[in-house]
């Protein structure tokens, strides 16, 4: 099984409550449980892949769209298509909000 390491403040921990647990990589190469609130800039950690992350907020959505040069295209049938460099890379399900689409993409990158 592959483990995805994140470096704080990047990754899902920045959207989690301060009293939620993550596993932090120690200087000895071992993992220890700690609260999100105990993470410091540069700490490496892993998330439990079974734990759902909270939805992103509008500021995070705009930053993600800008940072990744994504264009957003509404489609008939109440759905969204997201493109990079003119190529579609994600199409939402019918009735799925744009925020839900972006949250899904970000979660897939973080896990």
PyMOL commands that set and color helices and strands:
alter all, ss='L'
color gray80, all
select helices_A, chain A and resi 12-15+36-38+58-67+98-110
alter helices_A, ss='H'
color red, helices_A
select strands_A, chain A and resi 6-7+21-25+31-35+44-46+70-75+79-84+87-91
alter strands_A, ss='S'
color yellow, strands_A
deselect
rebuild
show_as cartoon
